[in-house]
Amino acid sequence: MGIKNKRFLILIAACSVAGVILGGTASWASTNQCLQAEHLTSECLTQDPVTKTIQGMSVGLLAGAGAAVGAAFQVKRP
């Protein structure tokens, strides 16, 4: 495995980890904000906060990996 492939994989891993952290944090904050609102909705009460956080983390993972591939593609273009 060449150094360029290793750098590409490290870029994807780093962006994916950042996406997981940001996605999970955003979902968790959204859930907390929803539960502290004056008027609670049925959606707010029926969703499991852990499940919503895991969904946010998975979306962040995909977004981070996509961002890394897009960034690598832009750098590679002449």
Biopython code that builds the backbone (N, CA, C, O; Angstrom):
import numpy as np
from Bio.PDB.StructureBuilder import StructureBuilder

atoms = [
    (1, "MET", "N", (0.856, -1.168, 0.000)),
    (1, "MET", "CA", (0.000, 0.000, 0.000)),
    (1, "MET", "C", (0.903, 1.232, 0.000)),
    (1, "MET", "O", (1.766, 1.394, 0.863)),
    (2, "GLY", "N", (0.679, 2.091, -0.990)),
    (2, "GLY", "CA", (1.507, 3.275, -1.127)),
    (2, "GLY", "C", (1.150, 4.349, -0.121)),
    (2, "GLY", "O", (0.129, 4.273, 0.562)),
    (3, "ILE", "N", (2.005, 5.342, -0.044)),
    (3, "ILE", "CA", (1.802, 6.427, 0.918)),
    (3, "ILE", "C", (0.563, 7.249, 0.567)),
    (3, "ILE", "O", (-0.106, 7.768, 1.460)),
    (4, "LYS", "N", (0.249, 7.373, -0.737)),
    (4, "LYS", "CA", (-0.935, 8.133, -1.125)),
    (4, "LYS", "C", (-2.208, 7.434, -0.658)),
    (4, "LYS", "O", (-3.151, 8.090, -0.215)),
    (5, "ASN", "N", (-2.239, 6.115, -0.756)),
    (5, "ASN", "CA", (-3.411, 5.370, -0.283)),
    (5, "ASN", "C", (-3.556, 5.466, 1.225)),
    (5, "ASN", "O", (-4.668, 5.567, 1.744)),
    (6, "LYS", "N", (-2.432, 5.434, 1.926)),
    (6, "LYS", "CA", (-2.489, 5.559, 3.385)),
    (6, "LYS", "C", (-3.000, 6.933, 3.794)),
    (6, "LYS", "O", (-3.814, 7.050, 4.711)),
    (7, "ARG", "N", (-2.525, 7.969, 3.117)),
    (7, "ARG", "CA", (-2.995, 9.326, 3.426)),
    (7, "ARG", "C", (-4.479, 9.472, 3.130)),
    (7, "ARG", "O", (-5.205, 10.120, 3.884)),
    (8, "PHE", "N", (-4.930, 8.872, 2.033)),
    (8, "PHE", "CA", (-6.341, 8.928, 1.680)),
    (8, "PHE", "C", (-7.189, 8.226, 2.746)),
    (8, "PHE", "O", (-8.229, 8.748, 3.146)),
    (9, "LEU", "N", (-6.760, 7.059, 3.203)),
    (9, "LEU", "CA", (-7.501, 6.336, 4.239)),
    (9, "LEU", "C", (-7.493, 7.083, 5.570)),
    (9, "LEU", "O", (-8.489, 7.074, 6.293)),
    (10, "ILE", "N", (-6.386, 7.721, 5.891)),
    (10, "ILE", "CA", (-6.322, 8.514, 7.122)),
    (10, "ILE", "C", (-7.254, 9.719, 7.015)),
    (10, "ILE", "O", (-7.909, 10.082, 7.992)),
    (11, "LEU", "N", (-7.317, 10.342, 5.839)),
    (11, "LEU", "CA", (-8.231, 11.468, 5.618)),
    (11, "LEU", "C", (-9.678, 11.027, 5.788)),
    (11, "LEU", "O", (-10.464, 11.709, 6.446)),
    (12, "ILE", "N", (-10.029, 9.896, 5.201)),
    (12, "ILE", "CA", (-11.399, 9.381, 5.337)),
    (12, "ILE", "C", (-11.700, 9.052, 6.795)),
    (12, "ILE", "O", (-12.777, 9.382, 7.290)),
    (13, "ALA", "N", (-10.771, 8.413, 7.481)),
    (13, "ALA", "CA", (-10.992, 8.055, 8.891)),
    (13, "ALA", "C", (-11.150, 9.301, 9.756)),
    (13, "ALA", "O", (-12.047, 9.363, 10.597)),
    (14, "ALA", "N", (-10.291, 10.285, 9.556)),
    (14, "ALA", "CA", (-10.357, 11.502, 10.375)),
    (14, "ALA", "C", (-11.659, 12.263, 10.138)),
    (14, "ALA", "O", (-12.299, 12.713, 11.089)),
    (15, "CYS", "N", (-12.049, 12.406, 8.885)),
    (15, "CYS", "CA", (-13.297, 13.107, 8.588)),
    (15, "CYS", "C", (-14.511, 12.328, 9.085)),
    (15, "CYS", "O", (-15.489, 12.924, 9.537)),
    (16, "SER", "N", (-14.454, 11.013, 9.005)),
    (16, "SER", "CA", (-15.556, 10.195, 9.494)),
    (16, "SER", "C", (-15.705, 10.308, 11.002)),
    (16, "SER", "O", (-16.821, 10.417, 11.511)),
    (17, "VAL", "N", (-14.599, 10.284, 11.712)),
    (17, "VAL", "CA", (-14.651, 10.431, 13.172)),
    (17, "VAL", "C", (-15.194, 11.805, 13.546)),
    (17, "VAL", "O", (-16.016, 11.923, 14.455)),
    (18, "ALA", "N", (-14.744, 12.826, 12.860)),
    (18, "ALA", "CA", (-15.264, 14.168, 13.128)),
    (18, "ALA", "C", (-16.758, 14.237, 12.839)),
    (18, "ALA", "O", (-17.505, 14.867, 13.586)),
    (19, "GLY", "N", (-17.199, 13.596, 11.764)),
    (19, "GLY", "CA", (-18.618, 13.569, 11.434)),
    (19, "GLY", "C", (-19.437, 12.839, 12.475)),
    (19, "GLY", "O", (-20.537, 13.276, 12.816)),
    (20, "VAL", "N", (-18.919, 11.732, 12.987)),
    (20, "VAL", "CA", (-19.622, 10.982, 14.032)),
    (20, "VAL", "C", (-19.764, 11.833, 15.290)),
    (20, "VAL", "O", (-20.833, 11.871, 15.899)),
    (21, "ILE", "N", (-18.714, 12.501, 15.671)),
    (21, "ILE", "CA", (-18.754, 13.333, 16.881)),
    (21, "ILE", "C", (-19.731, 14.497, 16.702)),
    (21, "ILE", "O", (-20.562, 14.754, 17.573)),
    (22, "LEU", "N", (-19.629, 15.190, 15.582)),
    (22, "LEU", "CA", (-20.516, 16.332, 15.356)),
    (22, "LEU", "C", (-21.972, 15.908, 15.177)),
    (22, "LEU", "O", (-22.877, 16.563, 15.693)),
    (23, "GLY", "N", (-22.199, 14.822, 14.453)),
    (23, "GLY", "CA", (-23.562, 14.342, 14.245)),
    (23, "GLY", "C", (-24.212, 13.878, 15.537)),
    (23, "GLY", "O", (-25.378, 14.176, 15.793)),
    (24, "GLY", "N", (-23.462, 13.151, 16.350)),
    (24, "GLY", "CA", (-23.994, 12.695, 17.629)),
    (24, "GLY", "C", (-24.269, 13.836, 18.582)),
    (24, "GLY", "O", (-25.291, 13.847, 19.267)),
    (25, "THR", "N", (-23.364, 14.794, 18.629)),
    (25, "THR", "CA", (-23.545, 15.954, 19.504)),
    (25, "THR", "C", (-24.748, 16.786, 19.077)),
    (25, "THR", "O", (-25.530, 17.230, 19.919)),
    (26, "ALA", "N", (-24.897, 16.997, 17.781)),
    (26, "ALA", "CA", (-26.027, 17.776, 17.287)),
    (26, "ALA", "C", (-27.355, 17.083, 17.578)),
    (26, "ALA", "O", (-28.323, 17.739, 17.964)),
    (27, "SER", "N", (-27.409, 15.773, 17.397)),
    (27, "SER", "CA", (-28.647, 15.035, 17.672)),
    (27, "SER", "C", (-28.969, 15.046, 19.155)),
    (27, "SER", "O", (-30.127, 15.201, 19.544)),
    (28, "TRP", "N", (-27.956, 14.884, 19.974)),
    (28, "TRP", "CA", (-28.175, 14.887, 21.421)),
    (28, "TRP", "C", (-28.671, 16.265, 21.882)),
    (28, "TRP", "O", (-29.581, 16.358, 22.707)),
    (29, "ALA", "N", (-28.076, 17.318, 21.352)),
    (29, "ALA", "CA", (-28.503, 18.670, 21.715)),
    (29, "ALA", "C", (-29.925, 18.938, 21.228)),
    (29, "ALA", "O", (-30.707, 19.583, 21.926)),
    (30, "SER", "N", (-30.259, 18.456, 20.057)),
    (30, "SER", "CA", (-31.613, 18.620, 19.528)),
    (30, "SER", "C", (-32.630, 17.902, 20.400)),
    (30, "SER", "O", (-33.719, 18.422, 20.643)),
    (31, "THR", "N", (-32.286, 16.725, 20.865)),
    (31, "THR", "CA", (-33.184, 15.976, 21.742)),
    (31, "THR", "C", (-33.370, 16.707, 23.065)),
    (31, "THR", "O", (-34.494, 16.823, 23.552)),
    (32, "ASN", "N", (-32.302, 17.191, 23.643)),
    (32, "ASN", "CA", (-32.407, 17.928, 24.903)),
    (32, "ASN", "C", (-33.223, 19.197, 24.748)),
    (32, "ASN", "O", (-34.021, 19.535, 25.622)),
    (33, "GLN", "N", (-33.031, 19.897, 23.650)),
    (33, "GLN", "CA", (-33.787, 21.121, 23.395)),
    (33, "GLN", "C", (-35.272, 20.804, 23.219)),
    (33, "GLN", "O", (-36.129, 21.554, 23.685)),
    (34, "CYS", "N", (-35.567, 19.717, 22.560)),
    (34, "CYS", "CA", (-36.954, 19.312, 22.342)),
    (34, "CYS", "C", (-37.629, 18.975, 23.669)),
    (34, "CYS", "O", (-38.783, 19.342, 23.891)),
    (35, "LEU", "N", (-36.915, 18.281, 24.546)),
    (35, "LEU", "CA", (-37.494, 17.883, 25.828)),
    (35, "LEU", "C", (-37.642, 19.059, 26.793)),
    (35, "LEU", "O", (-38.444, 18.986, 27.724)),
    (36, "GLN", "N", (-36.895, 20.128, 26.593)),
    (36, "GLN", "CA", (-36.976, 21.282, 27.483)),
    (36, "GLN", "C", (-37.889, 22.385, 26.945)),
    (36, "GLN", "O", (-37.992, 23.455, 27.545)),
    (37, "ALA", "N", (-38.540, 22.128, 25.831)),
    (37, "ALA", "CA", (-39.434, 23.123, 25.241)),
    (37, "ALA", "C", (-40.693, 23.281, 26.100)),
    (37, "ALA", "O", (-41.061, 22.383, 26.857)),
    (38, "GLU", "N", (-41.338, 24.433, 25.966)),
    (38, "GLU", "CA", (-42.566, 24.685, 26.724)),
    (38, "GLU", "C", (-43.691, 23.750, 26.303)),
    (38, "GLU", "O", (-44.417, 23.217, 27.143)),
    (39, "HIS", "N", (-43.828, 23.558, 24.999)),
    (39, "HIS", "CA", (-44.905, 22.707, 24.477)),
    (39, "HIS", "C", (-44.278, 21.447, 23.892)),
    (39, "HIS", "O", (-43.681, 21.485, 22.816)),
    (40, "LEU", "N", (-44.416, 20.332, 24.603)),
    (40, "LEU", "CA", (-43.862, 19.076, 24.125)),
    (40, "LEU", "C", (-44.752, 18.493, 23.040)),
    (40, "LEU", "O", (-45.979, 18.523, 23.145)),
    (41, "THR", "N", (-44.131, 17.967, 22.009)),
    (41, "THR", "CA", (-44.863, 17.324, 20.933)),
    (41, "THR", "C", (-44.835, 15.813, 21.130)),
    (41, "THR", "O", (-44.013, 15.289, 21.882)),
    (42, "SER", "N", (-45.733, 15.127, 20.454)),
    (42, "SER", "CA", (-45.756, 13.665, 20.567)),
    (42, "SER", "C", (-44.488, 13.060, 19.970)),
    (42, "SER", "O", (-44.000, 12.037, 20.450)),
    (43, "GLU", "N", (-43.958, 13.687, 18.933)),
    (43, "GLU", "CA", (-42.715, 13.202, 18.332)),
    (43, "GLU", "C", (-41.571, 13.260, 19.343)),
    (43, "GLU", "O", (-40.731, 12.362, 19.408)),
    (44, "CYS", "N", (-41.560, 14.317, 20.115)),
    (44, "CYS", "CA", (-40.511, 14.510, 21.105)),
    (44, "CYS", "C", (-40.588, 13.435, 22.197)),
    (44, "CYS", "O", (-39.562, 12.953, 22.678)),
    (45, "LEU", "N", (-41.794, 13.073, 22.573)),
    (45, "LEU", "CA", (-41.981, 12.114, 23.655)),
    (45, "LEU", "C", (-41.817, 10.666, 23.211)),
    (45, "LEU", "O", (-41.460, 9.817, 24.027)),
    (46, "THR", "N", (-42.066, 10.364, 21.942)),
    (46, "THR", "CA", (-42.017, 8.973, 21.489)),
    (46, "THR", "C", (-40.635, 8.546, 21.004)),
    (46, "THR", "O", (-40.360, 7.347, 20.947)),
    (47, "GLN", "N", (-39.764, 9.476, 20.656)),
    (47, "GLN", "CA", (-38.439, 9.099, 20.156)),
    (47, "GLN", "C", (-37.492, 8.811, 21.310)),
    (47, "GLN", "O", (-37.429, 9.545, 22.296)),
    (48, "ASP", "N", (-36.761, 7.719, 21.152)),
    (48, "ASP", "CA", (-35.740, 7.369, 22.133)),
    (48, "ASP", "C", (-34.507, 8.244, 21.891)),
    (48, "ASP", "O", (-33.990, 8.276, 20.774)),
    (49, "PRO", "N", (-34.029, 8.952, 22.916)),
    (49, "PRO", "CA", (-32.872, 9.839, 22.708)),
    (49, "PRO", "C", (-31.619, 9.103, 22.230)),
    (49, "PRO", "O", (-30.850, 9.640, 21.433)),
    (50, "VAL", "N", (-31.414, 7.885, 22.711)),
    (50, "VAL", "CA", (-30.223, 7.132, 22.303)),
    (50, "VAL", "C", (-30.324, 6.751, 20.829)),
    (50, "VAL", "O", (-29.343, 6.853, 20.092)),
    (51, "THR", "N", (-31.502, 6.314, 20.402)),
    (51, "THR", "CA", (-31.695, 5.942, 19.004)),
    (51, "THR", "C", (-31.507, 7.148, 18.091)),
    (51, "THR", "O", (-30.890, 7.040, 17.031)),
    (52, "LYS", "N", (-32.034, 8.286, 18.501)),
    (52, "LYS", "CA", (-31.884, 9.499, 17.697)),
    (52, "LYS", "C", (-30.414, 9.916, 17.627)),
    (52, "LYS", "O", (-29.950, 10.378, 16.584)),
    (53, "THR", "N", (-29.692, 9.757, 18.715)),
    (53, "THR", "CA", (-28.265, 10.090, 18.717)),
    (53, "THR", "C", (-27.484, 9.157, 17.804)),
    (53, "THR", "O", (-26.592, 9.599, 17.080)),
    (54, "ILE", "N", (-27.812, 7.872, 17.832)),
    (54, "ILE", "CA", (-27.130, 6.910, 16.958)),
    (54, "ILE", "C", (-27.432, 7.215, 15.491)),
    (54, "ILE", "O", (-26.553, 7.089, 14.640)),
    (55, "GLN", "N", (-28.653, 7.610, 15.196)),
    (55, "GLN", "CA", (-28.990, 8.003, 13.825)),
    (55, "GLN", "C", (-28.173, 9.220, 13.396)),
    (55, "GLN", "O", (-27.684, 9.272, 12.267)),
    (56, "GLY", "N", (-28.023, 10.190, 14.281)),
    (56, "GLY", "CA", (-27.213, 11.363, 13.971)),
    (56, "GLY", "C", (-25.754, 11.008, 13.764)),
    (56, "GLY", "O", (-25.086, 11.583, 12.904)),
    (57, "MET", "N", (-25.263, 10.069, 14.543)),
    (57, "MET", "CA", (-23.871, 9.636, 14.392)),
    (57, "MET", "C", (-23.665, 8.922, 13.055)),
    (57, "MET", "O", (-22.634, 9.111, 12.410)),
    (58, "SER", "N", (-24.625, 8.110, 12.637)),
    (58, "SER", "CA", (-24.475, 7.404, 11.368)),
    (58, "SER", "C", (-24.536, 8.371, 10.191)),
    (58, "SER", "O", (-23.800, 8.209, 9.218)),
    (59, "VAL", "N", (-25.397, 9.364, 10.270)),
    (59, "VAL", "CA", (-25.444, 10.377, 9.214)),
    (59, "VAL", "C", (-24.133, 11.163, 9.190)),
    (59, "VAL", "O", (-23.617, 11.480, 8.118)),
    (60, "GLY", "N", (-23.597, 11.478, 10.368)),
    (60, "GLY", "CA", (-22.312, 12.171, 10.437)),
    (60, "GLY", "C", (-21.181, 11.350, 9.853)),
    (60, "GLY", "O", (-20.274, 11.892, 9.223)),
    (61, "LEU", "N", (-21.233, 10.034, 10.063)),
    (61, "LEU", "CA", (-20.217, 9.144, 9.495)),
    (61, "LEU", "C", (-20.241, 9.211, 7.977)),
    (61, "LEU", "O", (-19.197, 9.349, 7.339)),
    (62, "LEU", "N", (-21.426, 9.113, 7.402)),
    (62, "LEU", "CA", (-21.535, 9.178, 5.944)),
    (62, "LEU", "C", (-21.151, 10.548, 5.409)),
    (62, "LEU", "O", (-20.492, 10.649, 4.374)),
    (63, "ALA", "N", (-21.555, 11.595, 6.101)),
    (63, "ALA", "CA", (-21.209, 12.945, 5.657)),
    (63, "ALA", "C", (-19.701, 13.180, 5.728)),
    (63, "ALA", "O", (-19.122, 13.783, 4.825)),
    (64, "GLY", "N", (-19.075, 12.710, 6.786)),
    (64, "GLY", "CA", (-17.623, 12.873, 6.918)),
    (64, "GLY", "C", (-16.860, 12.108, 5.860)),
    (64, "GLY", "O", (-15.901, 12.626, 5.288)),
    (65, "ALA", "N", (-17.276, 10.880, 5.593)),
    (65, "ALA", "CA", (-16.608, 10.086, 4.556)),
    (65, "ALA", "C", (-16.819, 10.726, 3.182)),
    (65, "ALA", "O", (-15.897, 10.779, 2.368)),
    (66, "GLY", "N", (-18.026, 11.206, 2.933)),
    (66, "GLY", "CA", (-18.288, 11.880, 1.660)),
    (66, "GLY", "C", (-17.477, 13.154, 1.499)),
    (66, "GLY", "O", (-16.990, 13.463, 0.411)),
    (67, "ALA", "N", (-17.339, 13.886, 2.588)),
    (67, "ALA", "CA", (-16.534, 15.112, 2.541)),
    (67, "ALA", "C", (-15.070, 14.794, 2.265)),
    (67, "ALA", "O", (-14.404, 15.517, 1.524)),
    (68, "ALA", "N", (-14.574, 13.726, 2.851)),
    (68, "ALA", "CA", (-13.180, 13.347, 2.618)),
    (68, "ALA", "C", (-12.951, 12.938, 1.170)),
    (68, "ALA", "O", (-11.948, 13.320, 0.567)),
    (69, "VAL", "N", (-13.871, 12.167, 0.612)),
    (69, "VAL", "CA", (-13.736, 11.756, -0.789)),
    (69, "VAL", "C", (-13.818, 12.983, -1.699)),
    (69, "VAL", "O", (-13.050, 13.102, -2.654)),
    (70, "GLY", "N", (-14.736, 13.881, -1.408)),
    (70, "GLY", "CA", (-14.847, 15.099, -2.208)),
    (70, "GLY", "C", (-13.612, 15.973, -2.119)),
    (70, "GLY", "O", (-13.160, 16.528, -3.121)),
    (71, "ALA", "N", (-13.066, 16.094, -0.916)),
    (71, "ALA", "CA", (-11.853, 16.896, -0.750)),
    (71, "ALA", "C", (-10.669, 16.267, -1.472)),
    (71, "ALA", "O", (-9.878, 16.972, -2.100)),
    (72, "ALA", "N", (-10.544, 14.954, -1.387)),
    (72, "ALA", "CA", (-9.444, 14.283, -2.075)),
    (72, "ALA", "C", (-9.590, 14.419, -3.583)),
    (72, "ALA", "O", (-8.599, 14.590, -4.293)),
    (73, "PHE", "N", (-10.814, 14.344, -4.069)),
    (73, "PHE", "CA", (-11.062, 14.501, -5.505)),
    (73, "PHE", "C", (-10.684, 15.906, -5.965)),
    (73, "PHE", "O", (-10.100, 16.067, -7.037)),
    (74, "GLN", "N", (-11.010, 16.923, -5.168)),
    (74, "GLN", "CA", (-10.689, 18.300, -5.531)),
    (74, "GLN", "C", (-9.177, 18.537, -5.522)),
    (74, "GLN", "O", (-8.661, 19.272, -6.364)),
    (75, "VAL", "N", (-8.481, 17.932, -4.595)),
    (75, "VAL", "CA", (-7.032, 18.106, -4.524)),
    (75, "VAL", "C", (-6.364, 17.413, -5.696)),
    (75, "VAL", "O", (-5.368, 17.904, -6.227)),
    (76, "LYS", "N", (-6.912, 16.269, -6.102)),
    (76, "LYS", "CA", (-6.310, 15.486, -7.168)),
    (76, "LYS", "C", (-6.501, 16.118, -8.534)),
    (76, "LYS", "O", (-5.706, 15.875, -9.442)),
    (77, "ARG", "N", (-7.551, 16.933, -8.701)),
    (77, "ARG", "CA", (-7.807, 17.572, -9.995)),
    (77, "ARG", "C", (-6.722, 18.614, -10.296)),
    (77, "ARG", "O", (-6.256, 19.317, -9.400)),
    (78, "PRO", "N", (-6.326, 18.698, -11.586)),
    (78, "PRO", "CA", (-5.277, 19.679, -11.934)),
    (78, "PRO", "C", (-5.773, 21.094, -11.944)),
    (78, "PRO", "O", (-5.004, 22.015, -12.217)),
]
sb = StructureBuilder()
sb.init_structure("model")
sb.init_model(0)
sb.init_chain("A")
sb.init_seg("    ")
for serial, (resi, resn, name, xyz) in enumerate(atoms, 1):
    if name == "N":
        sb.init_residue(resn, " ", resi, " ")
    sb.init_atom(name, np.array(xyz, "f"), 0.0, 1.0, " ", f" {name:<3s}", serial, name[0])
structure = sb.get_structure()
